[in-house]
Amino acid sequence: MTNQEKLKILMDENIKLLMKASDQLTISLERCQPIDLHKDNLTIEEQEKLEALTGRFARLSDRILQKSLRLIEQIELEDMGSILDRIYKAEKKGLIDSAEEFIEIRQLRNSIAHDYDVNTLKRIFSSCIKYSPALIVSVQMIIDYAKNTNFSK
């Protein structure tokens, strides 16, 4: 088995994980959209829903930026650049709609991992709700690209 064939198998596995993560984020997004983030105190149930959303958001953004786009670069025998290089290349290839939006998503993912202040958390929750659709759409764009370029079945 050639290296390219191995990479295509990895892409098929990656696509399955992308779809599962996208489905999970979609469910969390639907559960969180009705929550009023402007009220002073969120219930424990609301906090748990929002925490699930942020975790799923972070995991899907990592899967897209660190795994999927990097794997496409490997299959296409491209130089591995920085995360910014990867984002701009992804926009040019039609894997994401907006590089600027994905730069915001990356910064948000980093905030999720490091910010614990209550006021900052509300901003993070709001931003996750705002940017989740971009992640979900990009999953289908990556799947379509992989199929159209014969990187996947």
Secondary structure, DSSP 8 states (H G I E B T S, - for coil): --HHHHHHHHHHHHHHHHHHHHHHHHHHHHHHTTS-TTSS---HHHHHHHHHHHHHHHHHHHIIIIIIHHHHHHHTT-----HHHHHHHHHHHTSSS-HHHHHHHHHHHHHHHH---HHHHHHHHHHHHHHHHHHHHHHHHHHHHHHHTTS--
